[in-house]
Amino acid sequence: MSDATENTDPTTSGPEGAAVGGFSAADTSDIATLSYEQARSELVETVTRLETGGAGLEESLALWERGEALADRCEEWLNGARAKLDEVRAKTADRTD
């Protein structure tokens, strides 16, 4: 596991991981600080854990919630990269016109 996710337990309670009706939601407060590569790597690990099964319902729900947040983070990075590319393309097109 990468350094950024080494101590991450998707079932821990935290600011966003408070227990609700017996379900301990995933702590997603650190996801906004992850690089694209870190978020993607952890997302792959999370999906693999969900696909292999063996986790209880509560853990599976926490993994799913964290996976959704990781996917959103990856999408933010990709959208930002797309916007930068579009900006560079527009500037390049302006110079050639």
Backbone as JSON, one array per atom type, in Angstrom:
{
  "sequence": "MSDATENTDPTTSGPEGAAVGGFSAADTSDIATLSYEQARSELVETVTRLETGGAGLEESLALWERGEALADRCEEWLNGARAKLDEVRAKTADRTD",
  "N": [[0.83, -1.18, 0.0], [0.43, 2.33, -0.61], [2.22, 5.14, 0.85], [0.45, 7.22, 1.45], [-1.92, 5.97, 1.97], [-1.45, 4.12, 3.88], [-2.16, 4.06, 6.64], [-4.88, 4.14, 6.54], [-8.07, 3.4, 7.45], [-11.03, 2.31, 6.33], [-13.28, 2.14, 7.91], [-13.09, 3.68, 10.12], [-14.09, 6.09, 12.54], [-14.51, 9.56, 12.18], [-14.3, 13.06, 11.45], [-15.96, 12.98, 9.19], [-16.72, 10.45, 9.48], [-18.59, 9.49, 11.28], [-20.53, 7.31, 13.32], [-23.59, 6.12, 12.15], [-26.67, 5.08, 12.85], [-25.58, 2.59, 13.62], [-23.91, 2.11, 11.54], [-20.7, 2.75, 10.55], [-19.54, 5.29, 8.87], [-17.29, 5.8, 6.11], [-14.18, 7.45, 6.56], [-13.52, 10.19, 4.81], [-12.09, 12.47, 4.79], [-9.42, 12.94, 4.15], [-9.11, 12.67, 1.45], [-9.23, 14.83, -0.33], [-6.66, 15.8, -0.36], [-5.13, 14.05, -1.77], [-3.0, 13.03, -4.46], [-3.56, 12.52, -7.99], [-2.52, 10.01, -8.74], [-2.25, 8.72, -6.24], [-4.93, 8.64, -5.36], [-6.1, 7.11, -7.42], [-4.7, 4.69, -7.19], [-5.46, 3.84, -4.6], [-8.18, 3.64, -5.08], [-8.27, 1.5, -6.9], [-7.36, -0.55, -5.21], [-9.44, -0.53, -3.34], [-11.7, -1.23, -4.9], [-10.89, -3.8, -5.64], [-10.89, -5.07, -3.15], [-13.63, -4.94, -2.58], [-14.64, -6.5, -4.69], [-13.55, -9.01, -4.2], [-14.89, -9.85, -2.02], [-15.93, -11.07, 1.22], [-15.85, -9.12, 3.15], [-17.75, -7.69, 5.77], [-21.13, -6.36, 5.89], [-21.16, -3.7, 6.95], [-18.45, -2.9, 6.67], [-18.21, -3.18, 3.9], [-19.99, -1.21, 3.0], [-18.68, 1.08, 3.95], [-16.31, 0.88, 2.48], [-17.37, 1.16, -0.09], [-18.38, 3.79, 0.04], [-16.01, 5.25, 0.46], [-14.7, 4.55, -1.89], [-16.35, 5.79, -3.8], [-15.83, 8.48, -3.16], [-13.11, 8.55, -3.75], [-13.18, 8.05, -6.49], [-14.5, 10.36, -7.33], [-12.52, 12.24, -6.68], [-10.47, 11.51, -8.45], [-11.79, 12.12, -10.83], [-12.0, 14.9, -10.53], [-9.29, 15.65, -10.77], [-8.79, 14.79, -13.41], [-10.63, 16.36, -14.85], [-9.56, 18.87, -14.3], [-7.09, 18.65, -15.58], [-7.99, 18.34, -18.21], [-9.18, 20.83, -18.62], [-6.92, 22.49, -18.51], [-5.53, 21.56, -20.75], [-7.35, 22.28, -22.76], [-7.21, 25.04, -22.49], [-4.56, 25.57, -23.23], [-4.63, 24.63, -25.87], [-6.45, 26.45, -26.96], [-5.02, 28.85, -26.73], [-2.88, 28.26, -28.4], [-4.22, 27.96, -30.83], [-5.15, 30.56, -31.18], [-2.78, 31.9, -31.71], [-2.03, 30.93, -34.15], [-3.92, 31.84, -35.85]],
  "CA": [[0.0, 0.0, 0.0], [1.23, 3.54, -0.68], [2.36, 5.86, 2.1], [-0.72, 8.07, 1.71], [-3.06, 5.17, 2.38], [-0.99, 3.06, 4.75], [-2.89, 4.02, 7.9], [-6.27, 4.44, 6.26], [-9.05, 2.36, 7.76], [-12.28, 2.88, 5.82], [-14.38, 2.04, 8.85], [-12.84, 4.51, 11.3], [-14.93, 7.26, 12.71], [-13.78, 10.82, 12.16], [-15.22, 14.16, 11.17], [-16.95, 12.53, 8.23], [-16.86, 9.03, 9.68], [-19.37, 9.23, 12.48], [-21.44, 6.17, 13.24], [-24.97, 6.49, 11.89], [-27.52, 3.89, 12.9], [-24.76, 1.4, 13.7], [-23.01, 2.09, 10.39], [-19.59, 3.68, 10.66], [-19.24, 5.78, 7.52], [-15.88, 5.93, 5.8], [-13.56, 8.76, 6.73], [-13.07, 10.65, 3.5], [-11.56, 13.82, 4.96], [-8.08, 13.07, 3.6], [-9.11, 12.43, 0.01], [-8.99, 16.09, -1.06], [-5.23, 16.08, -0.4], [-4.45, 13.02, -2.54], [-2.68, 13.24, -5.87], [-4.32, 11.63, -8.87], [-1.95, 8.66, -8.67], [-2.59, 8.15, -4.94], [-6.37, 8.36, -5.34], [-6.36, 6.02, -8.35], [-4.14, 3.47, -6.6], [-6.32, 3.41, -3.51], [-9.45, 3.24, -5.68], [-8.08, 0.14, -7.44], [-7.31, -1.45, -4.05], [-10.78, -0.57, -2.75], [-12.54, -2.02, -5.8], [-10.44, -5.19, -5.52], [-11.41, -5.58, -1.86], [-15.07, -5.13, -2.72], [-14.91, -7.59, -5.63], [-13.16, -10.31, -3.64], [-15.86, -10.21, -1.0], [-15.38, -11.42, 2.52], [-16.08, -8.04, 4.11], [-19.12, -7.6, 6.26], [-21.95, -5.3, 5.3], [-20.72, -2.38, 7.4], [-17.18, -2.6, 6.03], [-18.47, -3.02, 2.47], [-20.6, 0.11, 2.8], [-17.63, 2.07, 4.16], [-15.43, 0.79, 1.32], [-18.11, 1.74, -1.23], [-18.42, 5.24, 0.23], [-14.66, 5.77, 0.22], [-14.45, 4.37, -3.31], [-17.06, 6.87, -4.51], [-15.09, 9.72, -2.93], [-11.86, 8.44, -4.5], [-13.52, 8.21, -7.91], [-14.78, 11.79, -7.51], [-11.23, 12.93, -6.64], [-9.82, 11.23, -9.73], [-12.5, 12.9, -11.85], [-11.59, 16.3, -10.36], [-7.96, 15.78, -11.37], [-8.9, 14.66, -14.86], [-11.3, 17.56, -15.37], [-8.6, 19.97, -14.23], [-6.12, 18.44, -16.66], [-8.69, 18.61, -19.47], [-9.35, 22.29, -18.72], [-5.61, 23.07, -18.83], [-5.26, 21.24, -22.15], [-8.23, 23.12, -23.59], [-6.68, 26.4, -22.43], [-3.34, 25.6, -24.06], [-5.06, 24.5, -27.27], [-7.08, 27.72, -27.38], [-3.94, 29.84, -26.9], [-2.14, 27.85, -29.6], [-5.08, 28.26, -31.98], [-5.17, 32.02, -31.33], [-1.49, 32.32, -32.28], [-1.93, 30.49, -35.55], [-4.97, 32.49, -36.65]],
  "C": [[0.87, 1.24, 0.0], [1.25, 4.25, 0.67], [1.12, 6.65, 2.45], [-1.89, 7.26, 2.23], [-2.7, 4.13, 3.41], [-1.8, 2.95, 6.03], [-4.37, 4.29, 7.73], [-7.14, 3.23, 6.56], [-10.41, 2.9, 7.35], [-13.44, 2.82, 6.79], [-14.17, 2.9, 10.09], [-13.8, 5.67, 11.34], [-14.05, 8.49, 12.74], [-14.77, 11.91, 11.88], [-16.32, 13.75, 10.2], [-17.23, 11.04, 8.41], [-17.63, 8.67, 10.93], [-20.32, 8.06, 12.26], [-22.87, 6.69, 13.08], [-25.79, 5.22, 11.88], [-26.72, 2.59, 12.93], [-23.78, 1.28, 12.55], [-21.95, 3.15, 10.57], [-19.17, 4.09, 9.26], [-17.74, 5.92, 7.34], [-15.39, 7.34, 6.06], [-12.97, 9.16, 5.39], [-12.39, 12.01, 3.58], [-10.18, 14.01, 4.35], [-8.03, 13.03, 2.07], [-8.8, 13.69, -0.8], [-7.51, 16.41, -1.18], [-4.46, 15.08, -1.26], [-4.15, 13.46, -3.97], [-3.55, 12.29, -6.69], [-3.83, 10.19, -8.72], [-2.29, 7.97, -7.35], [-4.06, 7.75, -4.89], [-6.7, 7.17, -6.25], [-5.88, 4.69, -7.78], [-5.03, 2.95, -5.48], [-7.69, 2.97, -4.03], [-9.37, 1.81, -6.23], [-8.08, -0.88, -6.29], [-8.7, -1.62, -3.43], [-11.72, -1.42, -3.59], [-12.18, -3.51, -5.69], [-10.97, -5.81, -4.23], [-12.91, -5.84, -1.93], [-15.39, -6.34, -3.6], [-14.56, -8.95, -5.06], [-14.11, -10.76, -2.54], [-15.19, -10.48, 0.33], [-15.57, -10.34, 3.57], [-17.54, -8.08, 4.55], [-19.85, -6.43, 5.63], [-21.45, -3.91, 5.67], [-19.41, -1.98, 6.73], [-17.36, -2.38, 4.53], [-19.07, -1.65, 2.16], [-19.56, 1.21, 2.97], [-16.65, 2.07, 2.98], [-16.09, 1.43, 0.1], [-18.1, 3.27, -1.14], [-17.06, 5.86, -0.05], [-14.31, 5.65, -1.26], [-15.13, 5.45, -4.15], [-16.31, 8.19, -4.37], [-13.77, 9.71, -3.69], [-12.1, 8.63, -5.99], [-13.81, 9.68, -8.23], [-13.48, 12.59, -7.55], [-10.47, 12.74, -7.95], [-10.47, 12.05, -10.85], [-12.15, 14.38, -11.76], [-10.24, 16.54, -11.02], [-8.04, 15.74, -12.89], [-9.59, 15.86, -15.5], [-10.38, 18.76, -15.35], [-7.56, 19.86, -15.34], [-6.74, 18.75, -18.02], [-8.85, 20.12, -19.68], [-8.02, 22.96, -19.09], [-5.25, 22.79, -20.29], [-6.08, 22.1, -23.09], [-7.71, 24.55, -23.64], [-5.44, 26.54, -23.31], [-3.69, 25.51, -25.54], [-5.66, 25.8, -27.78], [-6.02, 28.78, -27.61], [-3.14, 29.53, -28.16], [-2.94, 28.19, -30.85], [-5.13, 29.76, -32.25], [-3.89, 32.53, -32.0], [-1.38, 31.99, -33.75], [-2.97, 31.16, -36.45], [-4.57, 33.84, -37.14]]
}
